[in-house]
Amino acid sequence: MTTLANFPGLLEAFFTDRLMRQRQASPHTIASYRDTFRLLLEFVSLRLKKAPSAFLLDDLDAPLIGAFLDHLERERGISARSRNVRLAAIHSFFKYAAFHQPAHSALIQRVLAMPSKRYDKSAIEFLSRSEIDALVAAADQQTWIGRRDRALLLLAVQSGLRVSELVGLRCQDVVLGNGAHVRCQGKGRKERCTPLRKETVTLLRAWLREQNGPPANPLFPNVRGGQLSRDAVEDLLAKHVRTASPALPFVETEARLATRASSHGGDGSPPARRGSFGDRSLARPRIRRDHADVSPRQLAAEGGSARQDCPLERPSGPLPPRRPPVGLPEEPLIMPGHAASDPPILGQSAIPPSIIRDPA
């Protein structure tokens, strides 16, 4: 392919052939890679005083790529996580270039050897039951927007959907019959099916009845009937956090509550995590052997636990005497084919001489 002989043709083929046709990357991935190379071309053009159409692959060496990443951190103020995202896009391009430009293998190898930057990972916190109730109740039920926000917040807390998955839901994605659940296509084209609790089913049923629109309509539309944006979800969350904060004196800051409300951990259901929406513990009370006749339900009704109400007492009497060690049998160990005067063979079973028969 003659278009791959220069850097602009190679970059165009990377987007059209590699990402779109071979990998079938999502629009979000393509947009992220596009922004990375737009910033890279702008930086290299200012550094080398050349137009992007005149770039060569030799111009993009490892020191220049490192200077570009440092520029993003200093001038644009990006975090180490965003820096690693930009580096991953550059690595993907150079992996593609390695198959079409073998003459530049040494340069490509040096770029691919650039490591990702390490950063401190903070622990993800979650809302308690009181915080969830206060946040969901902050939405005004007298307005259409308040009823939409309450249904959105309750579904987000119970299902753990990402923001992109939440705003992309359609009315047809919610099943409220037997085995009520919500379907969505998550990250990496993964189909997710999350069961719904009774209170969520009741609220969504009333919301769908109020919507009364086609199945393809957004489940949580904006005031113009279109799909909500990520900024709109962030704004409505911040608004309800400010409303719920006076009712929660133990909440330090509004930012903490907003961060915890928007946090989620993958595709798991929130009731399986600490401090989540579930109203009962997933761990069963442990019962002692000497109190096996006490059931967990009876202990819960009495307000106690199996560990506190059924302590394990050590025996107060003396310990039983130890058994004497088992010694060798008094009779000599005689194997077939050996005489009685031969020395015994250890490790074999003792055979009395009376059962040894002469082969003759």
C-alpha positions as CSV (number, residue, x, y, z in Angstrom):
1,M,0.0,0.0,0.0
2,T,1.6,3.3,-1.2
3,T,-0.4,5.3,1.3
4,L,1.5,3.6,4.2
5,A,4.9,4.9,3.0
6,N,4.5,8.2,4.9
7,F,3.3,9.1,8.3
8,P,0.0,10.9,7.3
9,G,-1.1,7.9,5.2
10,L,-0.2,5.5,8.0
11,L,-2.2,7.5,10.5
12,E,-5.2,7.6,8.3
13,A,-5.0,3.8,7.7
14,F,-4.7,3.3,11.5
15,F,-8.1,5.0,12.0
16,T,-10.0,3.7,9.0
17,D,-8.5,0.2,8.6
18,R,-7.3,-0.8,12.1
19,L,-9.8,0.8,14.4
20,M,-13.0,1.0,12.3
21,R,-12.8,-2.0,10.1
22,Q,-10.7,-4.6,11.9
23,R,-11.2,-3.7,15.6
24,Q,-14.7,-2.2,15.2
25,A,-13.9,0.2,18.0
26,S,-16.6,2.1,19.7
27,P,-17.2,5.8,18.9
28,H,-15.9,6.7,22.3
29,T,-12.6,4.9,21.7
30,I,-12.2,6.5,18.3
31,A,-12.9,10.0,19.7
32,S,-10.3,9.5,22.5
33,Y,-7.7,8.4,20.0
34,R,-8.6,11.3,17.8
35,D,-8.1,13.8,20.6
36,T,-4.7,12.2,21.5
37,F,-3.3,12.6,18.0
38,R,-4.8,16.1,17.6
39,L,-2.8,17.2,20.6
40,L,0.3,15.3,19.5
41,L,0.3,16.8,16.0
42,E,-0.2,20.3,17.4
43,F,2.7,19.8,19.9
44,V,5.1,18.3,17.3
45,S,4.3,21.0,14.7
46,L,5.2,23.7,17.2
47,R,8.4,21.8,18.3
48,L,9.7,20.9,14.8
49,K,8.3,23.9,12.9
50,K,6.8,21.6,10.3
51,A,3.3,21.1,9.0
52,P,1.6,17.8,10.0
53,S,1.4,16.7,6.4
54,A,5.2,16.8,6.2
55,F,5.8,14.6,9.3
56,L,7.9,11.5,9.0
57,L,7.8,8.5,11.3
58,D,11.3,9.2,12.3
59,D,10.2,12.5,13.8
60,L,8.1,10.8,16.4
61,D,10.8,9.2,18.5
62,A,10.7,8.3,22.2
63,P,12.2,11.5,23.6
64,L,9.6,13.6,21.7
65,I,6.8,11.4,22.9
66,G,8.0,11.7,26.4
67,A,8.2,15.5,26.1
68,F,4.7,15.5,24.8
69,L,3.4,13.6,27.8
70,D,5.2,15.9,30.2
71,H,3.7,18.9,28.4
72,L,0.2,17.5,28.9
73,E,0.8,17.2,32.6
74,R,2.4,20.6,33.1
75,E,0.5,22.8,30.7
76,R,-2.9,21.1,30.6
77,G,-2.9,19.8,34.1
78,I,-4.0,16.3,33.3
79,S,-3.7,13.5,35.8
80,A,-1.5,10.4,35.6
81,R,-4.5,8.3,34.6
82,S,-5.2,10.6,31.6
83,R,-1.5,10.6,30.7
84,N,-1.7,6.8,30.6
85,V,-4.7,6.9,28.3
86,R,-2.9,9.2,25.9
87,L,0.1,6.8,26.0
88,A,-2.1,3.8,25.3
89,A,-3.4,5.4,22.1
90,I,0.2,6.1,20.9
91,H,1.2,2.5,21.8
92,S,-1.7,1.2,19.7
93,F,-0.7,3.2,16.7
94,F,3.0,2.1,16.9
95,K,1.9,-1.5,17.2
96,Y,0.1,-1.1,14.0
97,A,3.0,0.7,12.4
98,A,5.4,-2.2,13.3
99,F,3.7,-4.4,10.7
100,H,3.8,-1.8,7.9
101,Q,7.1,-0.1,8.6
102,P,9.7,-2.8,9.5
103,A,12.5,-0.4,8.6
104,H,11.7,1.6,11.7
105,S,11.6,-1.3,14.1
106,A,14.2,0.1,16.4
107,L,12.3,3.4,16.8
108,I,9.0,1.6,17.3
109,Q,10.5,-0.6,19.9
110,R,11.8,2.3,21.9
111,V,8.4,4.0,21.9
112,L,6.6,0.8,22.8
113,A,9.0,0.3,25.7
114,M,7.8,3.6,27.4
115,P,6.0,2.5,30.6
116,S,2.8,3.8,32.0
117,K,3.1,6.2,34.9
118,R,2.2,4.9,38.4
119,Y,-0.2,6.8,40.6
120,D,-1.9,6.4,44.0
121,K,-5.3,4.7,43.8
122,S,-7.7,6.0,46.4
123,A,-10.3,3.7,48.0
124,I,-13.8,3.8,46.6
125,E,-16.4,4.7,49.2
126,F,-20.1,3.9,49.1
127,L,-23.2,5.5,50.5
128,S,-24.9,4.1,53.6
129,R,-28.6,3.4,53.7
130,S,-29.3,6.7,55.5
131,E,-27.4,8.6,52.9
132,I,-29.2,6.8,50.0
133,D,-32.6,7.5,51.5
134,A,-31.8,11.2,52.0
135,L,-30.4,11.6,48.5
136,V,-33.3,9.9,46.8
137,A,-35.9,11.8,48.9
138,A,-34.2,15.1,48.0
139,A,-35.9,15.1,44.5
140,D,-39.2,17.1,44.5
141,Q,-42.1,14.7,43.7
142,Q,-44.4,17.6,42.7
143,T,-42.5,18.3,39.5
144,W,-41.8,16.2,36.4
145,I,-38.1,16.7,36.7
146,G,-38.1,15.7,40.3
147,R,-39.9,12.4,39.6
148,R,-37.5,11.7,36.8
149,D,-34.5,12.4,39.0
150,R,-35.8,10.2,41.8
151,A,-36.3,7.2,39.4
152,L,-32.9,7.8,37.9
153,L,-31.1,8.0,41.3
154,L,-32.9,5.0,42.7
155,L,-32.1,2.9,39.6
156,A,-28.4,4.1,39.6
157,V,-27.9,3.2,43.2
158,Q,-29.5,-0.3,42.9
159,S,-28.1,-1.4,39.6
160,G,-24.6,0.3,39.6
161,L,-24.9,1.3,36.0
162,R,-22.3,3.6,34.5
163,V,-23.4,7.1,33.6
164,S,-23.2,6.3,29.9
165,E,-25.2,3.2,30.4
166,L,-27.8,5.0,32.5
167,V,-28.5,7.8,30.0
168,G,-28.5,5.4,27.1
169,L,-31.4,3.3,28.5
170,R,-34.6,3.1,26.5
171,C,-38.1,2.4,27.7
172,Q,-38.0,-1.0,26.1
173,D,-34.9,-1.9,28.1
174,V,-36.9,-2.2,31.4
175,V,-38.9,-5.4,32.0
176,L,-41.3,-5.0,34.9
177,G,-43.1,-8.4,34.8
178,N,-42.0,-11.6,36.5
179,G,-38.3,-11.4,37.1
180,A,-38.1,-7.7,36.7
181,H,-34.8,-6.5,35.3
182,V,-33.1,-3.8,33.2
183,R,-31.0,-4.6,30.1
184,C,-28.2,-2.5,28.7
185,Q,-25.0,-2.9,26.6
186,G,-22.1,-2.1,28.8
187,K,-18.4,-1.4,28.2
188,G,-16.8,-3.7,25.7
189,R,-20.1,-4.6,24.1
190,K,-21.1,-6.7,27.1
191,E,-24.8,-7.3,27.5
192,R,-25.9,-6.7,31.1
193,C,-29.1,-7.8,32.8
194,T,-29.6,-6.5,36.3
195,P,-32.5,-7.6,38.5
196,L,-34.6,-4.9,40.1
197,R,-36.0,-4.6,43.7
198,K,-39.7,-4.2,44.4
199,E,-39.5,-0.5,45.3
200,T,-37.5,0.2,42.2
201,V,-40.1,-1.7,40.1
202,T,-43.0,0.3,41.6
203,L,-41.3,3.6,40.9
204,L,-40.3,2.7,37.4
205,R,-43.8,1.4,36.6
206,A,-45.3,4.8,37.7
207,W,-42.6,6.7,35.7
208,L,-43.2,4.7,32.5
209,R,-47.0,5.2,32.9
210,E,-46.4,8.9,33.1
211,Q,-44.1,8.8,30.1
212,N,-46.5,6.8,27.9
213,G,-44.2,7.1,24.9
214,P,-42.8,4.8,22.2
215,P,-40.5,2.0,23.4
216,A,-37.5,3.5,21.7
217,N,-37.7,6.8,23.6
218,P,-35.1,7.5,26.3
219,L,-36.0,6.2,29.7
220,F,-34.8,9.4,31.4
221,P,-35.2,12.2,28.8
222,N,-34.4,15.9,29.2
223,V,-36.9,18.7,29.0
224,R,-36.8,18.6,25.1
225,G,-37.3,14.8,25.0
226,G,-33.8,14.0,24.0
227,Q,-31.1,12.0,25.8
228,L,-29.5,13.3,28.9
229,S,-25.8,14.3,28.8
230,R,-23.2,13.4,31.4
231,D,-23.0,17.1,32.4
232,A,-26.8,17.1,33.0
233,V,-26.5,14.0,35.3
234,E,-23.6,15.7,37.2
235,D,-25.6,18.9,37.7
236,L,-28.7,17.1,38.9
237,L,-26.7,15.0,41.3
238,A,-24.9,18.1,42.7
239,K,-28.3,19.8,43.1
240,H,-29.8,16.9,45.1
241,V,-26.6,16.6,47.2
242,R,-27.0,20.2,48.3
243,T,-30.6,19.5,49.2
244,A,-29.8,16.3,51.1
245,S,-26.7,17.6,53.0
246,P,-28.6,19.4,55.8
247,A,-30.4,16.2,56.7
248,L,-27.1,14.4,57.1
249,P,-25.0,15.9,59.8
250,F,-22.5,13.1,59.6
251,V,-21.6,14.0,56.0
252,E,-18.4,16.0,56.0
253,T,-18.7,17.8,52.6
254,E,-20.9,17.8,49.6
255,A,-18.0,16.7,47.4
256,R,-17.6,13.5,49.5
257,L,-21.3,12.6,49.1
258,A,-21.2,13.4,45.4
259,T,-18.1,11.3,44.8
260,R,-19.6,8.4,46.8
261,A,-22.9,8.6,45.0
262,S,-21.3,8.5,41.6
263,S,-18.8,5.6,42.4
264,H,-19.4,2.1,41.3
265,G,-17.3,-1.0,40.9
266,G,-17.7,-2.7,37.7
267,D,-20.6,-5.0,36.7
268,G,-21.4,-6.3,40.2
269,S,-24.6,-5.5,41.9
270,P,-24.3,-2.9,44.7
271,P,-26.0,-5.1,47.4
272,A,-22.9,-7.3,47.4
273,R,-20.7,-4.4,48.7
274,R,-20.3,-2.8,52.0
275,G,-22.7,0.1,52.8
276,S,-24.7,-0.5,49.7
277,F,-28.4,-0.4,49.1
278,G,-29.1,-3.8,50.6
279,D,-31.0,-3.7,53.9
280,R,-29.7,-7.0,55.2
281,S,-26.3,-8.6,55.6
282,L,-25.1,-11.3,53.2
283,A,-23.1,-13.1,55.9
284,R,-24.9,-15.8,57.8
285,P,-24.4,-15.8,61.6
286,R,-22.0,-18.4,62.7
287,I,-23.4,-21.0,65.2
288,R,-21.2,-22.9,67.7
289,R,-21.3,-26.6,67.8
290,D,-22.5,-26.8,71.4
291,H,-25.4,-24.5,70.5
292,A,-26.5,-26.0,67.2
293,D,-30.1,-26.1,68.3
294,V,-30.4,-22.3,68.3
295,S,-31.4,-21.0,64.9
296,P,-30.1,-17.7,63.3
297,R,-33.7,-16.4,63.0
298,Q,-34.3,-16.9,66.7
299,L,-31.0,-15.2,67.6
300,A,-31.9,-12.2,65.3
301,A,-35.4,-12.0,66.9
302,E,-33.8,-11.8,70.4
303,G,-31.4,-9.1,69.3
304,G,-28.3,-11.1,69.7
305,S,-25.7,-12.8,67.6
306,A,-24.4,-16.3,67.5
307,R,-20.9,-15.2,68.6
308,Q,-22.0,-13.1,71.5
309,D,-24.9,-15.2,72.9
310,C,-23.2,-18.6,72.5
311,P,-19.7,-18.4,73.8
312,L,-17.5,-21.4,73.5
313,E,-16.4,-22.6,76.9
314,R,-13.2,-24.6,77.5
315,P,-13.6,-27.8,79.6
316,S,-12.5,-27.2,83.2
317,G,-11.5,-30.9,84.0
318,P,-8.2,-32.5,83.4
319,L,-7.1,-33.5,80.0
320,P,-7.4,-37.2,79.1
321,P,-4.1,-39.2,79.3
322,R,-2.1,-39.6,76.2
323,R,-2.2,-42.9,74.5
324,P,1.0,-44.9,74.7
325,P,2.9,-45.2,71.5
326,V,2.3,-48.3,69.4
327,G,5.4,-50.5,69.4
328,L,6.5,-53.3,67.2
329,P,5.0,-56.7,67.7
330,E,6.8,-59.1,70.1
331,E,6.9,-61.9,67.4
332,P,9.6,-61.5,64.8
333,L,8.5,-60.3,61.3
334,I,9.0,-63.3,59.0
335,M,8.2,-63.0,55.3
336,P,7.6,-66.0,53.0
337,G,10.8,-67.3,51.7
338,H,12.8,-66.4,54.8
339,A,13.8,-68.7,57.6
340,A,12.7,-68.0,61.2
341,S,16.3,-67.3,62.2
342,D,16.6,-64.5,59.6
343,P,16.5,-60.9,61.0
344,P,13.0,-59.3,60.9
345,I,12.1,-57.0,58.1
346,L,10.8,-53.6,59.4
347,G,7.8,-52.0,57.8
348,Q,6.1,-55.3,56.9
349,S,3.2,-57.0,58.6
350,A,4.0,-59.8,61.1
351,I,3.2,-63.3,59.8
352,P,3.1,-66.0,62.4
353,P,5.3,-69.0,61.6
354,S,2.3,-71.4,61.8
355,I,0.9,-70.1,58.5
356,I,4.1,-70.3,56.6
357,R,3.9,-73.4,54.4
358,D,6.6,-75.3,52.8
359,P,6.4,-74.9,49.0
360,A,7.1,-78.6,48.6
